[in-house]
Amino acid sequence: MQEPVVIGVWAGNALAAIRAAGEGLTEAKRSRSLPLIACAQVELQAAVDVARDLDVEWGRIGLALGIARGNAYQKFRRKAAASSEPRRGHDASGIRFAACS
């Protein structure tokens, strides 16, 4: 069993990854590049999946994205579909995503 402090650090990293992925999605939408938008959506869903695996509450996820808890749940409640290529750099302790490099 992991120590609560370690889980808390991982959860904090997961929330930081969600914020960064959300900002990346905003920038991708500004570029109007469909491949960039699709990649950013995959990365955001992956960040949310990691946070949920760490039992981060929907309210904290919503707060990280600037949306309501219920909206976060509605949008991200299902895990991202398994792709043929695994997420590279997926690690609950470091949380770095390179799904679309």
N, C-alpha and C positions, 0 to 999 in steps of 0.2 A: 504494500500500500504506500502511495506517495504521501509525503508530508504536506500538510495544508499550505505551508508557505510556498513550496515548490509549485503546487497547483495554482496558487494565486499569481505567481510570477508568470506561469504559462498562460493563464487567463488574461493577464495584462498584456502579454505579447500578442495574444490572439485578438484582443480588442484593438491594439495598435495596427495589426495587420488588416483588420476590417476597415478602420479609418483610412489607411493608405489605399486599400483596394477600392473603397468608395470614391476617394479622390481621383484615382486612376480611371474609374468608370466615367466620372464627370468630364475629365480631360478627353477621354476617348470619344465621348458623345460630342464634345465641341469640335473634334477633328472630322466628324461625320464619316469616319472610316469604319465600315462594317466589320472588317477583320479585327481591328483594334477594339471595337465595342464588344464583339463576341469574346475576345480574349479577356477583357476586363471583367465581363460578367462571370466567366469561368473562375477567374481569380477571386472575385468577391464571394461567390458561392463556396469556393474551397475554404476561404478564411472563415466564413460563417460555420461551415461544417466542423472545422477544427475547434472553434469556440464552443459549439454545442457539444462536441465530444468531451470537452473539459467542463461541461455543465454550466457554462456561462448562460445566464438568464436572458430571455428575449428582450427584456427591458434594457439591459446593458448593451445588447447588440443594437437595438434601435437607437439608443442614445449615441452610440459611436457613429451611427450613420445619419443622425439628425432626423429620425423618423419615429413614429409611435411604436410601442411594443407590438401591438396587434398588426401593424403594417409590416414590421420585420418578420413576424411569424408567418403572415400570409405569403410574403414574397419568397422567403428562404426556408420554409419548413421541411421541404423534401431535400434529401441529399442530392448532390450533383450526380448525374448519370455517370456510371463508370465509362471512362474513355478507353480506347485501345492503347493510348500512351499514358502511363502513370504520371501523376504530378511529380515533378522533380523538386527536390529540396523540401519536401513536405516533412516537417518535424515539429511535433507539439512543443518541444522546448525552445526551438529557434524560430519557427514559423517563417519560412521564406518560401515564396512561391515563384516558380518560373514555368508556368504552364504553357506560355505562349512565347517562348524566346525565339 
